[in-house]
Amino acid sequence: MDAMLKATGTAGVVAEETLDPVDWAGVQALSHRIVDDAVDYLRDVRERPVWQDMPEEVKAFFAAPLPRSPQPLAQVYGEVVEKVMAYPMGNIHPRFWSWYMGSSNFTGALGDFLAAIQGSNLGGGNPAAALMDSQVVDWCKQMMGFPQSASGTLVSGGSMANIIGLTVARNVKAGIDVREHGVAAIDKPLRFYGSDQLHSCHRKAMEALGLGNQALRRIPSDAGLRIDIDALRAAIAEDRKAGFQPACVIGTAGTVNTGAIDDLRALAELAAQENLWFHVDGCIGALIAIAPENSHRVAGIERAHSIALDPHKWLHAPFEVGCALIRDAASHRNTFAVTPEYLESTPRGLASGQWLHDYGLQTSRGFRALKVWMALKEHGIEKFGRLIDQNIAQGHYLSTLIEAEPLLELVAPPNINIVCFRYRGDRLTSEALKALNTEIMLRLQEEGIAVLSDTTVHGQHCLRVAINNHRTRREDLDLLVREIVRLGREISRPGVALPSPLVGEGGREAAG
Ligand SMILES: Cc1ncc(COP(=O)(O)O)c(C=O)c1O
């Protein structure tokens, strides 16, 4: 230290700056207020609209230029409250059922705060945080029935977790050293397979891996929207004959459209027979493995070579955290590990721990484990399993409400927690029906009642409710059905101004 002071020669004269508060007591008081507000915000979420659009002045606020001069933190926080906290996505609300998200939890938010306060970089090394990161991966292995010898890594979410698994698959099946020579040197073009219900992140993965979208063959799905195993077998045989190298089959445990779960046991069998890598995209449904009433639905997942799962979905961790698991730890490490001189291990000290960046693409990594770890410790895994069962039971409950309501119809059979249905319009054209249902969906959002999304199943446009939400109660689903019926009637009433596709072909009177 003395040497450092001597070296600068000006210590005590130079006005050195820091980002630390000048007034620690003031910051402490403000922080208490922020926590109090946060608790109120979460406690009262049910009383607020699920979503609301921003007034023009709020939108304009975000076009303000780069701040050059300081502003008191209390004022900055005031702006956050007014301009950000008031206009959320809404996925923590009990009636948010759009796309596929988790609904977060307070303990997880505390975990994120503490992780940021400690500030550890989980690229690796020897802090306690690194042991916790590995422990959470171990817990994920246990949840999936993977052996202790498997490896894994926490990543930003399901898309990255899939990329990790598929990268290992490519490298193992390439037949050459892809890391050294690149995909152009692969003898026969690799082929990956998944159903036509695959999530779009797999296309991105194929593109990022340099294999190209066409390397991913979409196999037709059956009536239950699960991959057609015979069609898969035939496609593999056809590709071998045509000079391709079948490399990997991607099974989906819970498709994004309907929650369909591929026959994972059959896929594991087929992968073994055909010498393919078996990857499971379990971003939605892998965690069903911990749900006592439904775990049978994902039987076979434990036989995968790799699994992508998403703690920010059914473990409700605050965004972001996904997890990739790889059965063969050596293949995992061989796919990503690089040791530049500046990241070499030392026999003791901070650099003596494991380098966690050796298991993925990032070097610096956030301390994602803490938010998962704290919530798992607080509630125990059994409660998370029961919550998954609860959401699946709620999905079935909503299906029965829809079946009992003559103005609504299911578009796909009830599956897990995703319900696809539509407001009936027996004499409407398909465009008019789509416009009617889209209008219902938008008004539900704009009136702050509920947020759902839409999709197309078996060629039919429909509304889609994905109940991945630990705050949802059955009364919320009762209300949803009542409100959809009210809106459907209102929108299709004669004389009401309707979006243009609804007009024509005698659509109006038929819609109600
Ligand atoms: C089946 C499936 N796979 C992958 C993903 C991508 O996950 P993430 O959004 O966490 O990247 C999703 C997202 O909903 C999904 O439903």
The ligand as an SDF file (V2000), in Angstrom:
LIG
                    3D

 16 16  0  0  0  0  0  0  0  0999 V2000
  -40.7620  -24.9490  -25.6810 C   0  0  0  0  0  0  0  0  0  0  0  0
  -39.9150  -23.7290  -25.5010 C   0  0  0  0  0  0  0  0  0  0  0  0
  -38.6090  -23.7960  -25.7870 N   0  0  0  0  0  0  0  0  0  0  0  0
  -37.7980  -22.7400  -25.6400 C   0  0  0  0  0  0  0  0  0  0  0  0
  -38.2830  -21.5330  -25.1850 C   0  0  0  0  0  0  0  0  0  0  0  0
  -37.3560  -20.3690  -25.0420 C   0  0  0  0  0  0  0  0  0  0  0  0
  -37.1580  -20.0980  -23.6900 O   0  0  0  0  0  0  0  0  0  0  0  0
  -36.6540  -18.6650  -23.1880 P   0  0  0  0  0  0  0  0  0  0  0  0
  -37.7640  -17.7060  -23.5180 O   0  0  0  0  0  0  0  0  0  0  0  0
  -36.4430  -18.8450  -21.7390 O   0  0  0  0  0  0  0  0  0  0  0  0
  -35.4160  -18.3450  -23.9540 O   0  0  0  0  0  0  0  0  0  0  0  0
  -39.6280  -21.4220  -24.8660 C   0  0  0  0  0  0  0  0  0  0  0  0
  -40.1830  -20.1470  -24.3890 C   0  0  0  0  0  0  0  0  0  0  0  0
  -41.3300  -20.0410  -24.0360 O   0  0  0  0  0  0  0  0  0  0  0  0
  -40.4750  -22.5450  -25.0340 C   0  0  0  0  0  0  0  0  0  0  0  0
  -41.7780  -22.4710  -24.7610 O   0  0  0  0  0  0  0  0  0  0  0  0
  1  2  1  0
  2  3  1  0
  2 15  2  0
  3  4  2  0
  4  5  1  0
  5  6  1  0
  5 12  2  0
  6  7  1  0
  7  8  1  0
  8  9  2  0
  8 10  1  0
  8 11  1  0
 12 13  1  0
 12 15  1  0
 13 14  2  0
 15 16  1  0
M  END
$$$$
